[in-house]
C-alpha cells in the first residue's frame, strides 16, 4: 500500500466522505448562527458549476474541498475540511493548491471564499493568508455579516 497523497474528483457517494462532510456541517453550525452558515449541502456540492475533490493518503480519507464557479473568470472555494486524524499534516495546503491549479487551468482569474469569523476559524484564515488571500467585501450573493469573513486573490 502506498502512502502517497492523491486528490480525486469525488461523487460524494462513499460513507467516509459523507461522514467527513457531516462533521464539516456540524462544525460550521456549532461555530456560527445557522443564518450565517453558507456551506453547501450534499445537493449543493453535486450542483452544476461545482467540482468536489477528496484527498487521500494511501487508502485513508484525509480531507476535501470544492470549487464553485461564480462566472467565467471568478471561482469560490467551498467545503475545505481536514479529517481530524490528519490535522497539521499539510492536507489543507495540498487541497488549496489543487483548487488554485484547477481554477487556473479553467481560465479563472480570481478565487474568493467566505468563512467564519470566530476563533475556530483562525487556522483557516491563517492558511488562506499564507497563500495570498486578502480580506475583501462580500462577493456574489453574499451580504455583510459579522459572523463571516470574505477573502480573495487574483490567480
Secondary structure, 3 states (H helix, E strand, C coil): CCCCEEEEECCCCCHHHHHHHHHHHHHHHHHCCHHHCCCCCHHHHCCCCEEEEEEEECCEEEEEEEEEECCCCEEEEEEEEECHHHCCCCHHHHHHHHHHHHHHHCCCCEEEEEEECCHHHHHHHHHHHHCCCEECCCCCCCCCCCCEEEEEEEC
